[in-house]
């Protein structure tokens, strides 16, 4: 019997009464396990295994895929599940795990980051707070995955970035390029000094502290566009 602290990423129905779950665990990373009989009317296990729940899970495994023997929800993150916009953003992140993570690749740093993100997303009372949590998470997530964007010097020539000079973000180069180096580059987007400062704040601070930063909505939206291009190119 294996005990896991797990965030439920997704599930899908199998047969008449069963359900296959994809979990991101603190102990060994992504795990797939079967919930036998969880769709029966009297079954109580399914309530502890909803996507977006942090649960303590016991998996019985002999050969092949394990079966979930028991589960206890540690945090349901109810405010996320009741808010369509919040839930949509969370599920986008979970789908990223499904596309890019292999089974049993342990990374406690990413598990803790995902856990804090869910806490802060659940606590966010305003849309702009949620926007900050989401944007900060993605950039910190990329960093944890080994794709930290260059924000201190030109990603092409290595020169220190000058605040008042024109700058661009290059998804291909993996960071900011100076006005002297952008010619001929692909996958470029203009980036302001304020957006660069935001990136530096996101990368340098715990997620808990970032919520205190005052950010203009337009700057955050533009940075989200840059982030999506960065994700497409690097992942």
N, C-alpha and C positions, 0 to 999 in steps of 0.2 A: 504493500500500500504506500503510495506516494502522497505527501502533503504539499500543497502549493498555495502560495498567496498569489491570486490571479485577478487580472482585469479581463472581463469577458469582452472579446472583440466582435464576435459574430456567432450566429447559429443558423442551421437550416434543418428542416424536417427530413427524417429518413424513415421510410416505411410508415406503418400506421400509428405507432406510439412513441418512436424514438426521435432523438434530435442530436445532431453533431455540433459540437461547440469548438470554437477556436479561442484559445486563452493566451494571454501574454503574462507569463509568470516571472516572479522575482528570481526563482531558483534556477530555471533552465531556459527562459525565453518562451518562444511560441510552442504551444502544445495543442494537439487535437485530441479530443476525448468524446466518447459517446455517452449521452444521457439516456439510459434505457427506461422506457415507460414514462418519461416526463410529461408526455402529452395526454396521459390518461386523466379523466376528470378528477380523481381523488389525489393525484400526484402533487406533492408539495415542493419538490426539488426545483422545479422550473422557476419559481419566484426568486430563487437565490442565484439564478444563472442568466438573468436578462443581460443583453449587451449593454455595456456601460456600467456594470456593477463590479465593485471590488469585493471579492469573496475568498474565503478559505475553503479549499477544495481538496478532497481526498479521491485519488484515482487508483483503482485496482487494475494492475496490468500484469499479464503473464506473457502472451505473445501478441504481436500486432498492436492495434490501437487499444488504449485503456478505456475502462468504463468508470464513469463518475459514481462513486459510492455514496458520497455525502457532500453537502456544500452549505456554508453559512455566510450570508451576506454581511460584510463588514461596513460597507457604505454603498447605498443605492444611488446616490447623486440624483435625488428625485427632481430637483429644480431643472436639471438638464433634460430629463425625460419628459417633463411637462412643457418644455419650451421648444417649439419646432426649430427656430433659428439656431439655438444652442445645440440641439441634437444633430442638426444637419452638419454643423462644423465638426462636431466630435466624430461623426460617422465617416467624414472625409479622411480624418486622421487614421481611424481604424482600417479603412480600406487601403491606405498606404502600407500599413503593416501587412495586410493580406497579400499585397502585390510584391513587396520587397524583402520580407523577412522569411528566412528558412526556419524550419523547426529546430528547437533545442540549441539556439545560439544565445547564450546567457549574456545579458548586459544590464546590471543593476542600475547603472546611471540612467539609462533610458527608461527603465521601469519606474524609478523614482520621479523622473521628469514627467512622465505620463500621469502618474498619480497626483502630483502637485497641480498639473494642468487641470485635471478633472475637479479637484477641490476648488480651485480658483474660478473655473468656469461655472461651477455649481453656485458659488457665492456671488458671482457678478450680478448686480441688480439692474444695471443699465446697459443698453446696447453698446455704447462706446467702451465700457469696461470689458465686455466680452470681446470686442474687436482687438483690444490691446492684448488680452490674454492669448487669443488665437495667434496673432501675428508674432508675438514674442516667443510663443511655444515653437512655431515652425522654424524660426531661425536658430533657436537653441537646439532643436531637434536635428537640423542639418549639421550643426557643429558637432553634436554628439556622434553623428554617423560618419564623421571624418571629412565633412565638406564645409569647413568654416570659411565664410566669405572674407576676402581681404578688404579691409576698410581703413587701414592706416597709411598705406602707400599704394602707388599705382601698381595694379596687378600685372602690367606689361613691362614697364621700364624700371620699376622699383623705387622711383622718386617719391619723396614725401608729398602727400596731397596738400595743396594750398587751399585754404578755406574759401577765398573769394574767386578762385578760378573755376571755369566750367569743368564739370566732371560727368562721367557716364558710368553706368553699371553694365559690365559684360558678363553674361551668363557663361559664355565660352571660356573666358579668362578666370572666372570664379571670383570676381570682385570689382572694385572701382578702378576705372582707368582715367588718367588725366586728359586734359584737353589736347595735349600734344600727341597722344597715342591712339586716339579713337578712330582716326581715318583708316578705312579699309577693314575695320573690325565688324564682325557679325554679332547678331543677338544683343544689340546695344539698347539701352534706355537711359534717358537723362535722369540724373539723380541729384537732388538738392543737398545743400549742407545740412539742413535739418534732418533729412532722411538718413544721411550717413551717421549723424549723431544718434538717431534712434537705433540704428543697427548696432552701434558701439555699446549703447546702453543695454540692449537686449542680450548681447553676447557676454557682457561683463558682469551682469547682476543676476541674482536668483530671481526666479519668476515671481516670488512673493513681493519683492521690492518694486518690480516694474510697474505694478498697478498704480503706484503713487505718482508716476510721471504724467505730466500734462501734455497731451498730443493732439494736434489738429487733425480733424477727420479726413481732410483732403490729403494730407501728408501720409496718413496711414493707408488710405486707399491706393495711392500711387506706389507705396512700398509693397503692398500686397500684390500688385501687378508685377512688380519686379521679382518678387518671391516666386510667383507662379512660373515665370520664365526660367528662373534659376532651377526650380524643381524639374521642369520638363527637360532641361538640358543635362542635368547631373544625375537624374534618377530614371 
